[in-house]
Amino acid sequence: MSKKLNPDRELVIQKYVVENKSIKQTAIELGCSKTTLSRYLKRYKIEKRDRYELHRKIFSGKGNPAFKYRITKKFLIKEYIENALSLRQVGKLLGCDVDTILRNIKKYGIPTRTMKESLKGKFPREVNTRFKHKISKKLLVDKYINKKMPISRIAEDLCCDGGTIHRYLKIYNIPRRTISEALKGKFEGNKNPMYGRHRFGIANPCYIDGRKIVKHYCVDCGKEICYTNWNVGNRRCCSCSSKLKWNDKEFKDRVITASMLGRQVKPNKPEKLLNELLRELLLKEYKFVGDGKLIIDGFCPDFINTNGQKKIIELYGDYWHNKTGMKERDERRLKAYKKYGYKTLIVWENELKDINKLTDKLIKFNTKIGQMKYESV
């Protein structure tokens, strides 16, 4: 095994403290690693220097080799304002970066130039190699109006982009062509890439007898449908396809429930009054489900018994439920409830005015004796 190095304390002080060398330089001269030297500095109780202390001493003021001159206000005014040098050019003269120059300019209160002021006069059209010609009105009229060249072609000839040509057309008030005018005559006859490729007659895959192409019809109603509905869909028109979906009880209940929950249906005033009355008379017997929590064959009841009895209480409004259309729907509603074994009690809105009479009606419906009277319609 190699013998461990034990740096002498006086030697470490001489190199690190007196000669002011870094830990890396001292470790190389002593023939050990930086970690070993750091451990011995701690053991000998020698205080380590701040991380940037040596750097500040070496590169502060005139000692910094990167600076050829002191950054004074007079120097910055001369180079940046009078000679109109850029920040990058001034930084190259002093051997520093742009941020240092900008920081000192702000420190001395020297106004900075905008990008437009910096580039002003640097690229005149006579000197700019990107422009082969002056973009004059006469040139644009000749190329765009007389020769009917597209904007992309004009921009390519003048070594500029399409936006520049658009801008000059607007400046000179030259009317622009529409897309239909620009494409007019470009794809006529042999110029059309699909010319001669159309399959007529027997070459057409939909050819039958030379008089018509294949037609597709709905399997339910016989209405003519497109090829997509025939091939990809269920071979039905949109109406018959929707009817088929709504005949599925699970799909119907799921859609109605999601719709009512999405609309955030809440009980109205009559429903709130009836709900409070049910809580007083029959505590924990009936629950309000008119917000879409329960769907029976596409219909949403108002109140349902939660005590094991298949009973429903429906509250009908005097205005809506007296209409012809609603009467037919209510008949279908009661038949649907009866189909699944539910007994239904109908409470009209005007009955809420006589609480005593309504109370007797609710109690009789809920008791087994009164149950026979209110059989499902």
C-alpha positions as CSV (number, residue, x, y, z in Angstrom):
1,M,0.0,0.0,0.0
2,S,1.1,3.5,-0.7
3,K,2.0,5.7,2.2
4,K,-0.6,8.3,3.2
5,L,0.4,12.0,2.7
6,N,0.3,14.2,5.8
7,P,0.8,17.8,4.7
8,D,2.7,19.8,7.2
9,R,0.7,22.7,8.9
10,E,3.4,25.3,8.3
11,L,3.7,24.3,4.6
12,V,0.0,24.5,4.1
13,I,-0.1,28.0,5.8
14,Q,2.8,29.1,3.6
15,K,1.1,28.0,0.3
16,Y,-2.5,28.8,1.1
17,V,-2.3,31.8,3.4
18,V,1.0,33.6,2.7
19,E,1.3,33.0,-1.1
20,N,-2.5,33.3,-1.4
21,K,-2.8,30.3,-3.7
22,S,-6.1,28.5,-4.4
23,I,-6.9,25.1,-2.9
24,K,-6.5,23.5,-6.3
25,Q,-3.0,25.0,-6.8
26,T,-1.9,24.2,-3.3
27,A,-3.2,20.6,-3.6
28,I,-1.2,20.0,-6.8
29,E,2.0,21.3,-5.2
30,L,1.6,19.2,-2.1
31,G,0.7,16.1,-4.2
32,C,-2.8,15.5,-2.8
33,S,-6.4,16.0,-3.8
34,K,-8.6,19.0,-3.1
35,T,-10.7,16.9,-0.7
36,T,-7.7,15.9,1.3
37,L,-6.4,19.5,1.5
38,S,-9.9,20.7,2.6
39,R,-9.9,18.1,5.4
40,Y,-6.5,19.2,6.6
41,L,-7.5,22.9,6.5
42,K,-10.4,22.0,8.8
43,R,-8.1,19.9,11.1
44,Y,-5.5,22.6,11.4
45,K,-8.3,25.2,12.0
46,I,-7.2,27.3,9.0
47,E,-10.1,29.4,7.8
48,K,-11.0,28.9,4.2
49,R,-11.3,32.0,2.0
50,D,-14.6,33.1,0.5
51,R,-15.3,31.4,-2.9
52,Y,-15.0,34.7,-4.9
53,E,-12.4,36.5,-2.7
54,L,-9.4,35.5,-4.8
55,H,-11.3,36.2,-8.0
56,R,-12.2,39.7,-6.8
57,K,-8.6,40.5,-5.8
58,I,-7.1,39.4,-9.1
59,F,-9.7,40.9,-11.5
60,S,-10.7,44.1,-9.7
61,G,-10.0,47.5,-11.3
62,K,-6.9,47.9,-13.4
63,G,-5.8,44.4,-12.5
64,N,-8.4,42.9,-14.8
65,P,-6.6,41.9,-18.0
66,A,-9.9,41.9,-20.0
67,F,-10.2,45.6,-19.7
68,K,-8.0,47.8,-21.9
69,Y,-9.5,51.0,-20.7
70,R,-11.5,52.2,-17.7
71,I,-15.2,52.4,-18.5
72,T,-15.8,56.2,-18.0
73,K,-18.7,58.3,-19.0
74,K,-16.5,60.4,-21.3
75,F,-15.3,57.2,-23.2
76,L,-18.8,55.9,-23.6
77,I,-20.2,59.2,-24.9
78,K,-17.4,59.4,-27.4
79,E,-17.7,55.9,-28.7
80,Y,-21.5,55.2,-28.3
81,I,-22.9,58.7,-29.1
82,E,-20.4,60.5,-31.3
83,N,-18.9,57.6,-33.2
84,A,-22.3,55.8,-33.2
85,L,-20.7,52.4,-32.3
86,S,-23.0,49.6,-31.3
87,L,-22.9,48.1,-27.8
88,R,-21.2,45.0,-29.1
89,Q,-18.5,47.1,-30.8
90,V,-17.8,49.1,-27.7
91,G,-17.6,45.9,-25.7
92,K,-15.0,44.5,-28.1
93,L,-12.9,47.6,-27.6
94,L,-12.9,47.1,-23.8
95,G,-12.8,43.3,-23.9
96,C,-16.1,42.9,-22.0
97,D,-19.6,41.8,-22.8
98,V,-22.7,43.8,-23.9
99,D,-24.4,43.6,-20.5
100,T,-21.5,45.3,-18.8
101,I,-21.6,48.2,-21.4
102,L,-25.3,48.5,-21.1
103,R,-25.1,48.5,-17.3
104,N,-22.6,51.4,-17.3
105,I,-24.6,53.4,-19.8
106,K,-27.6,53.2,-17.6
107,K,-25.4,54.1,-14.6
108,Y,-24.2,57.3,-16.2
109,G,-27.6,58.2,-17.5
110,I,-26.7,58.0,-21.2
111,P,-29.8,57.6,-23.5
112,T,-29.8,54.3,-25.4
113,R,-30.7,54.1,-29.1
114,T,-33.8,52.2,-30.3
115,M,-33.4,49.4,-32.9
116,K,-34.9,51.7,-35.6
117,E,-32.4,54.5,-34.8
118,S,-29.5,51.9,-34.8
119,L,-30.4,50.6,-38.2
120,K,-31.3,54.0,-39.8
121,G,-29.3,54.6,-42.9
122,K,-27.4,51.3,-42.7
123,F,-29.3,49.6,-45.5
124,P,-30.5,52.1,-48.1
125,R,-32.1,50.6,-51.1
126,E,-29.3,51.8,-53.4
127,V,-26.8,49.9,-51.2
128,N,-28.9,46.9,-50.1
129,T,-27.9,43.9,-52.2
130,R,-31.3,42.2,-51.5
131,F,-33.0,44.5,-53.9
132,K,-32.1,44.1,-57.6
133,H,-34.5,46.9,-58.6
134,K,-36.3,49.8,-57.1
135,I,-39.8,48.8,-56.3
136,S,-41.6,51.5,-58.2
137,K,-45.2,51.8,-59.1
138,K,-44.4,51.5,-62.8
139,L,-42.5,48.2,-62.2
140,L,-45.3,46.7,-60.1
141,V,-48.0,47.7,-62.7
142,D,-45.9,46.1,-65.5
143,K,-45.3,42.8,-63.7
144,Y,-48.5,42.4,-61.7
145,I,-51.2,44.0,-64.0
146,N,-49.8,43.8,-67.5
147,K,-47.9,40.5,-67.3
148,K,-50.2,39.1,-64.6
149,M,-47.3,37.6,-62.7
150,P,-48.1,36.1,-59.2
151,I,-46.8,37.9,-56.1
152,S,-44.5,35.1,-55.2
153,R,-42.8,35.3,-58.7
154,I,-42.4,39.1,-58.4
155,A,-40.9,38.7,-54.9
156,E,-38.4,36.1,-56.2
157,D,-37.3,38.4,-59.0
158,L,-36.8,41.4,-56.7
159,C,-35.1,39.3,-53.9
160,C,-37.7,40.1,-51.3
161,D,-40.6,38.4,-49.6
162,G,-44.3,38.4,-50.5
163,G,-45.2,40.7,-47.6
164,T,-43.0,43.5,-49.1
165,I,-44.8,43.3,-52.4
166,H,-48.2,43.3,-50.6
167,R,-47.2,46.4,-48.8
168,Y,-46.1,48.3,-51.9
169,L,-49.3,47.3,-53.7
170,K,-51.3,48.8,-50.9
171,I,-49.1,52.0,-50.9
172,Y,-49.5,52.5,-54.7
173,N,-53.3,51.6,-54.5
174,I,-52.9,48.9,-57.1
175,P,-56.0,46.6,-56.9
176,R,-55.2,43.0,-56.0
177,R,-56.6,40.0,-57.9
178,T,-59.0,37.6,-56.3
179,I,-58.2,33.9,-56.1
180,S,-60.7,33.1,-58.8
181,E,-59.2,35.7,-61.1
182,A,-55.7,34.5,-60.4
183,L,-56.5,30.9,-61.2
184,K,-58.8,31.7,-64.2
185,G,-57.6,29.7,-67.3
186,K,-54.8,27.9,-65.4
187,F,-56.5,24.5,-65.3
188,E,-58.4,24.5,-68.6
189,G,-58.1,21.5,-71.0
190,N,-54.7,19.9,-71.0
191,K,-53.5,22.1,-68.2
192,N,-55.8,20.3,-65.7
193,P,-53.8,17.5,-64.0
194,M,-56.9,15.3,-64.0
195,Y,-57.5,15.8,-67.8
196,G,-58.2,12.4,-69.5
197,R,-58.2,10.5,-66.2
198,H,-62.0,10.5,-65.6
199,R,-63.6,7.1,-65.9
200,F,-66.8,7.3,-67.9
201,G,-69.3,4.6,-68.9
202,I,-68.1,1.0,-68.4
203,A,-64.8,2.2,-66.8
204,N,-66.8,3.7,-63.9
205,P,-66.9,1.2,-61.0
206,C,-70.5,2.3,-60.2
207,Y,-71.7,1.5,-63.8
208,I,-74.8,-0.6,-64.0
209,D,-76.7,-0.3,-67.3
210,G,-75.4,2.9,-68.8
211,R,-78.2,5.0,-67.3
212,K,-77.5,5.5,-63.6
213,I,-75.0,4.7,-60.8
214,V,-75.6,2.5,-57.8
215,K,-78.0,4.0,-55.2
216,H,-78.4,3.0,-51.6
217,Y,-81.6,3.0,-49.5
218,C,-82.4,2.9,-45.8
219,V,-83.3,-0.6,-44.7
220,D,-86.2,0.7,-42.5
221,C,-88.0,3.5,-44.4
222,G,-86.5,3.0,-47.9
223,K,-85.2,6.6,-48.1
224,E,-82.2,7.1,-50.3
225,I,-79.0,7.5,-48.3
226,C,-75.3,8.3,-49.1
227,Y,-72.6,5.6,-49.5
228,T,-71.0,6.6,-46.1
229,N,-74.1,5.8,-44.2
230,W,-74.5,2.5,-46.1
231,N,-70.9,1.3,-45.8
232,V,-69.7,2.8,-42.5
233,G,-73.0,3.3,-40.6
234,N,-75.8,0.9,-39.8
235,R,-77.4,1.2,-43.3
236,R,-80.1,3.5,-42.0
237,C,-80.9,7.2,-42.5
238,C,-80.2,9.6,-39.7
239,S,-83.9,9.5,-38.5
240,C,-84.2,5.7,-38.4
241,S,-80.7,5.4,-36.8
242,S,-81.7,7.8,-34.0
243,K,-85.0,5.9,-33.4
244,L,-83.0,2.7,-33.2
245,K,-80.7,4.2,-30.5
246,W,-83.6,5.6,-28.5
247,N,-85.3,2.2,-28.5
248,D,-82.5,1.0,-26.3
249,K,-83.6,1.6,-22.7
250,E,-80.1,1.9,-21.2
251,F,-79.0,4.5,-23.9
252,K,-82.2,6.5,-23.4
253,D,-82.0,6.6,-19.6
254,R,-78.3,7.5,-19.7
255,V,-78.8,10.4,-22.1
256,I,-81.7,11.9,-20.2
257,T,-79.9,11.6,-16.9
258,A,-76.8,13.3,-18.3
259,S,-79.0,16.0,-19.8
260,M,-80.8,16.8,-16.6
261,L,-77.7,16.7,-14.5
262,G,-76.0,19.0,-17.0
263,R,-78.9,21.5,-16.8
264,Q,-78.7,21.3,-13.0
265,V,-82.5,21.0,-12.6
266,K,-83.7,22.2,-9.2
267,P,-87.1,21.9,-7.5
268,N,-89.6,24.7,-8.2
269,K,-91.7,26.4,-5.5
270,P,-94.7,23.9,-5.6
271,E,-92.2,21.0,-5.5
272,K,-90.5,22.6,-2.5
273,L,-93.8,23.0,-0.7
274,L,-94.8,19.3,-1.3
275,N,-91.4,18.2,-0.3
276,E,-91.6,20.0,3.0
277,L,-95.1,18.5,3.6
278,L,-93.9,15.0,2.9
279,R,-91.0,15.5,5.4
280,E,-93.4,16.6,8.1
281,L,-96.0,13.8,7.5
282,L,-93.9,10.9,6.3
283,L,-90.3,11.4,7.5
284,K,-87.7,9.5,5.4
285,E,-90.5,7.9,3.3
286,Y,-90.2,9.9,0.0
287,K,-87.3,11.5,-1.8
288,F,-87.2,14.2,-4.5
289,V,-85.8,12.7,-7.7
290,G,-87.1,15.2,-10.3
291,D,-83.6,16.4,-11.0
292,G,-82.8,13.3,-13.1
293,K,-81.4,11.0,-10.4
294,L,-84.0,8.3,-11.5
295,I,-85.2,7.6,-15.0
296,I,-88.0,5.0,-15.6
297,D,-88.4,4.1,-19.3
298,G,-87.5,7.7,-20.4
299,F,-89.6,9.5,-17.7
300,C,-88.4,11.2,-14.6
301,P,-90.7,11.0,-11.6
302,D,-90.9,13.8,-9.0
303,F,-91.0,11.8,-5.7
304,I,-90.3,8.1,-5.0
305,N,-90.8,6.0,-1.9
306,T,-87.5,5.0,-0.3
307,N,-89.0,2.6,2.3
308,G,-89.3,-0.5,0.0
309,Q,-92.7,0.3,-1.5
310,K,-93.0,0.9,-5.3
311,K,-94.8,4.2,-5.0
312,I,-94.4,7.4,-7.0
313,I,-95.9,10.9,-6.3
314,E,-96.2,13.2,-9.4
315,L,-96.9,16.9,-9.0
316,Y,-98.7,18.3,-12.1
317,G,-98.8,22.0,-12.8
318,D,-102.2,23.5,-13.7
319,Y,-101.0,25.2,-16.9
320,W,-98.6,22.8,-18.6
321,H,-100.3,19.4,-17.8
322,N,-103.7,20.6,-19.0
323,K,-102.4,20.9,-22.6
324,T,-103.3,18.3,-25.2
325,G,-99.8,17.2,-26.0
326,M,-98.9,16.9,-22.3
327,K,-102.0,14.9,-21.5
328,E,-100.9,12.3,-24.1
329,R,-97.4,12.3,-22.7
330,D,-98.8,11.9,-19.1
331,E,-100.8,8.8,-20.2
332,R,-97.6,7.2,-21.6
333,R,-95.8,8.2,-18.4
334,L,-98.4,6.4,-16.1
335,K,-98.3,3.3,-18.4
336,A,-94.5,3.2,-18.1
337,Y,-94.7,3.4,-14.3
338,K,-97.4,0.7,-14.3
339,K,-95.3,-1.5,-16.5
340,Y,-92.6,-1.7,-13.8
341,G,-95.1,-2.2,-11.0
342,Y,-95.2,1.3,-9.6
343,K,-98.3,2.9,-8.1
344,T,-98.7,6.6,-8.8
345,L,-100.4,9.4,-6.9
346,I,-101.1,12.6,-8.9
347,V,-101.1,15.8,-7.0
348,W,-102.2,19.0,-8.8
349,E,-100.8,22.4,-8.1
350,N,-104.1,23.8,-7.0
351,E,-104.4,21.1,-4.3
352,L,-101.5,22.8,-2.4
353,K,-103.9,25.6,-1.4
354,D,-105.9,23.2,0.9
355,I,-103.2,21.5,3.0
356,N,-105.6,19.6,5.2
357,K,-107.3,17.9,2.3
358,L,-103.9,17.1,0.7
359,T,-102.6,15.7,4.0
360,D,-105.4,13.2,4.1
361,K,-104.8,12.2,0.5
362,L,-101.1,11.6,1.1
363,I,-101.7,9.6,4.3
364,K,-104.3,7.4,2.6
365,F,-102.0,6.7,-0.3
366,N,-99.1,5.7,1.9
367,T,-101.1,3.3,4.1
368,K,-101.8,-0.2,3.0
369,I,-105.6,0.3,3.4
370,G,-105.6,3.3,1.1
371,Q,-103.2,1.6,-1.3
372,M,-106.0,-0.2,-3.1
373,K,-107.8,3.1,-3.9
374,Y,-104.7,4.5,-5.7
375,E,-103.8,1.6,-7.9
376,S,-101.7,2.5,-10.9
377,V,-103.6,3.9,-13.8
